[in-house]
Every structure is written in structure tokens, then in C-alpha cells.
């Protein structure tokens, strides 16, 4: 019965979203990196101030409910629904923080790795499918390696926080299949291009001095990585039904 996982997903997402302000406030302030040019980043907003913004919990709760319901529709009952719902709250918090501050706190990313990994191990044992873990590790290596390569080539295009987040997404999506991992990369890229103009108009794009061409302006990429992952889950469901 599809309605039940949708309701469970929506409820779990709602509760997780309501907890986002606490997760944001729990993160330590980032240390200044002398190698970074402050002009390449927006003015820093303290996490405590960001967490205290009016109706942040409400909007994140609604977003979480939508994400959770989407996961319920796309996956139905299954272990994948459990480990994906478990990281809805930290992922929404990461999207909010990165959108405003261009920073992805390790305090949220690294524990999410542990949560997903533990639930995947339990799922593999319960289902008797050790290949699930092989796919999870493979997804983590592929996405982490891909974004890591981009970071090595140009650290000003891809921050290392995005690399860590990419590995987490690969770990979570790997068991869903190689198509989901690939779609997440493509969807993140397409969404970032589509969002460029509105984000520039809102002042969320920062021009880099001395750089020409299509990469002359920076955007926070974390939100698009996460949205791309959600698109990949939905597309995976569509492809499975063909």
C-alpha cells in the first residue's frame, strides 16, 4: 500500500525539518582559511543568527514533509527509505547553511555517513544481500572521486565540502543503482545552470576577480547536489517502471 510509506515519509520529513534550526545552531563557526579570498564568499552570517530566523523551522518542516513524501512515493517500503529518511534533517540543514554561508559543516556531514552506513549494513544483513554494501561503497567512491577530481583541478569551482557531501550522496544512492548515481550528477549540474539567473538577481552569485568565461561567478553548489540526489531517486522510480 503506497499511501502508508508516503505518510510515514511525510511525517518523518516534517519532524526532521522542524529540527533544522537546532541542527544549524549546533554547528561550530567555520575557521578562517588564509588561503581563501574573502571577496569570493558572501558576508558570513553566524549560525546562531541563521538558526534564529523567523519561520525557518516552519519552512524547513514543510520542505522536509515534501521530500519525505517524495521518497515514500519513489521507493515505497524498503531499507533504502529508512536510510534516506534518516538524513533528511541534516541534508536540509546543510542546504540552508550552504545557501546562506557557502559552507558545509563537517559536524553534519560526517555523522550522516555513519548513520547511512550503519543502516545499510543492517539492511544488507536483513535482506541477505552483501552486494548492497558493495554498491554503496562503489557509489561513494565514484561520486567522491568525481567531485574530488573537480576540486583538485579547480578548488575555486568545487570546494572540499562539496566533495564530502558528494561522497555521502554516493553512499546513499549506490544501492539504488548506477543510473541513480549518474542522474544525481547530471541533475545537480542542470539545476545549478537553471538557478544561475535567479540566484544572481538575488545576489547569491559572486563574481571572481580576474576570471573570464562561464565560470567567472561562484554559486553555492551543495543545495544542487542534494536536489540532484532527490531527482535521481524519483527518476530511478520512473526508470524502474519502464
C-alpha positions in Angstrom: 0.0 0.0 0.0 1.7 3.1 -1.3 -0.2 5.6 0.9 1.5 4.3 4.1 5.1 4.9 3.2 4.1 8.3 1.8 2.5 9.3 5.1 5.4 7.9 7.1 7.9 9.7 4.9 6.0 13.0 5.1 5.7 12.8 8.9 9.4 11.9 9.3 10.4 14.6 7.0 8.2 17.1 8.8 9.7 16.3 12.2 13.2 16.4 10.7 12.6 19.7 9.1 11.3 21.3 12.3 14.6 20.2 13.9 16.7 22.1 11.3 17.2 25.3 13.4 18.6 23.3 16.2 21.0 21.5 13.9 22.1 24.8 12.4 22.7 26.3 15.8 24.6 23.1 16.9 27.3 23.6 14.2 30.5 25.4 15.2 31.5 28.6 13.3 34.0 27.9 10.4 37.6 28.7 11.0 39.1 31.3 8.6 41.2 29.8 5.9 44.1 32.2 5.0 44.3 30.7 1.5 40.7 31.8 0.7 39.9 35.2 -0.7 37.1 36.7 1.4 35.7 38.5 -1.7 34.9 35.1 -3.2 32.3 34.4 -0.5 29.3 36.2 0.9 29.4 38.1 4.2 29.3 35.5 6.9 26.1 35.0 8.8 26.7 33.4 12.2 25.0 30.1 12.5 23.2 31.1 15.7 21.7 34.1 13.8 20.7 31.9 10.9 19.0 29.4 13.2 17.0 32.2 14.9 15.5 33.5 11.6 11.7 33.7 11.9 9.8 30.7 10.4 12.9 28.8 9.4 11.7 25.7 11.2 8.3 26.0 9.6 9.6 26.3 6.1 12.1 23.5 6.6 9.4 21.4 8.1 7.2 21.8 5.0 10.2 21.1 2.8 11.0 18.0 4.8 7.4 16.8 4.5 7.6 17.2 0.8 10.9 15.5 0.5 9.8 12.6 2.8 6.6 12.1 0.8 8.5 12.1 -2.4 10.9 9.5 -1.1 7.9 7.4 0.1 6.3 7.6 -3.4 9.5 6.8 -5.2 10.8 4.0 -3.0 7.9 2.5 -1.1 8.6 0.3 1.8 12.3 -0.8 1.9 15.5 -0.3 3.7 16.5 2.5 1.3 13.6 4.6 2.5 14.8 4.2 6.1 18.4 5.4 5.5 17.3 8.2 3.2 14.7 9.5 5.7 17.3 9.3 8.4 19.4 12.0 6.8 16.6 14.3 5.6 17.0 16.7 8.5 20.8 17.1 8.3 20.6 17.4 4.5 18.0 20.2 4.7 20.2 21.9 7.3 23.2 21.6 5.0 21.3 23.1 2.1 20.2 26.1 4.2 23.7 26.7 5.6 25.4 26.4 2.3 22.9 28.6 0.5 23.4 31.4 3.0 27.0 31.0 4.1 28.6 28.8 1.4 29.8 26.4 4.0 29.0 22.7 4.6 29.8 21.8 8.2 31.6 18.5 8.9 29.6 18.2 12.1 26.5 17.4 10.0 28.2 15.6 7.1 30.4 13.1 8.9 27.7 11.7 11.3 25.4 11.3 8.3 27.9 9.0 6.8 27.8 6.9 9.9 24.0 6.8 10.0 23.7 5.8 6.4 26.4 3.2 6.6 25.0 1.5 9.8 21.5 1.3 8.3 22.9 -0.1 5.1 24.8 -2.8 6.9 21.7 -3.7 8.9 19.7 -3.7 5.6 22.2 -5.9 3.9 22.2 -8.4 6.7 18.4 -8.4 7.0 18.0 -8.9 3.2 20.9 -11.3 2.9 22.4 -9.1 0.1 26.0 -8.2 0.7 26.1 -6.7 -2.7 24.1 -3.8 -1.3 27.3 -2.8 0.6 29.4 -3.2 -2.5 27.1 -0.8 -4.4 27.1 1.7 -1.5 30.9 1.8 -1.3 31.1 2.0 -5.1 28.7 4.9 -5.2 30.7 6.7 -2.5 34.0 6.1 -4.3 32.6 7.2 -7.7 30.9 10.4 -6.6 33.5 11.3 -4.1 36.2 10.6 -6.6 34.4 12.6 -9.4 33.9 15.7 -7.2 37.3 15.3 -5.7 38.8 15.4 -9.2 36.9 18.6 -9.9 38.2 20.0 -6.6 41.8 19.1 -7.5 41.5 20.7 -10.9 39.9 23.9 -9.6 39.4 24.4 -5.9 37.7 27.7 -6.7 34.9 25.9 -8.6 34.4 22.9 -6.3 35.0 23.3 -2.5 36.1 20.3 -0.5 32.9 20.4 1.5 31.1 19.6 -1.8 33.4 16.6 -2.2 32.5 15.2 1.3 28.8 15.8 0.5 29.2 14.1 -2.9 30.6 11.0 -1.2 27.7 10.9 1.2 25.2 11.1 -1.7 27.1 8.3 -3.5 26.9 6.2 -0.3 23.2 6.7 0.0 22.3 6.3 -3.7 24.7 3.5 -4.6 22.4 0.7 -3.6 19.7 2.2 -5.9 21.8 1.5 -8.9 24.4 3.2 -11.1 21.7 5.1 -13.0 20.7 7.0 -9.8 24.3 7.9 -9.2 24.8 9.2 -12.7 21.4 11.1 -12.7 22.3 12.8 -9.5 25.4 14.3 -11.1 23.6 15.4 -14.2 20.6 16.8 -12.3 22.8 18.8 -10.0 24.6 20.4 -12.9 21.4 21.2 -14.8 19.7 22.6 -11.7 22.7 24.9 -11.0 22.6 26.2 -14.5 18.8 26.9 -14.3 19.2 28.6 -11.0 22.0 30.8 -12.1 20.0 33.8 -13.3 17.5 34.0 -10.3 20.4 33.5 -7.8 22.4 36.2 -9.5 19.4 38.6 -9.3 19.1 37.7 -5.6 22.8 38.4 -5.0 23.7 34.8 -4.4 26.3 34.7 -7.2 29.7 36.4 -6.6 32.0 37.4 -9.4 35.6 36.3 -9.2 38.2 38.8 -10.0 40.5 38.0 -12.9 38.3 35.2 -14.2 36.5 35.2 -17.6 34.1 32.9 -19.2 31.2 30.8 -17.9 32.9 30.1 -14.6 33.6 33.7 -13.6 30.9 33.6 -10.9 30.5 31.4 -7.9 27.4 29.7 -6.6 26.9 27.5 -3.6 26.7 24.0 -5.0 25.6 22.0 -2.0 21.9 22.6 -2.4 22.1 21.5 -6.1 23.9 18.3 -5.1 21.1 17.5 -2.7 18.3 18.4 -5.1 20.1 16.4 -7.7 20.1 13.4 -5.4 16.3 13.7 -4.8 15.7 14.0 -8.6 17.8 10.8 -9.0 15.6 8.9 -6.6 12.5 10.0 -8.5 14.0 9.2 -11.9 15.1 5.8 -10.7 11.5 5.0 -9.8 10.4 6.1 -13.3 13.1 4.0 -15.0 12.2 1.0 -12.9 8.6 1.2 -14.1 9.5 1.2 -17.8 
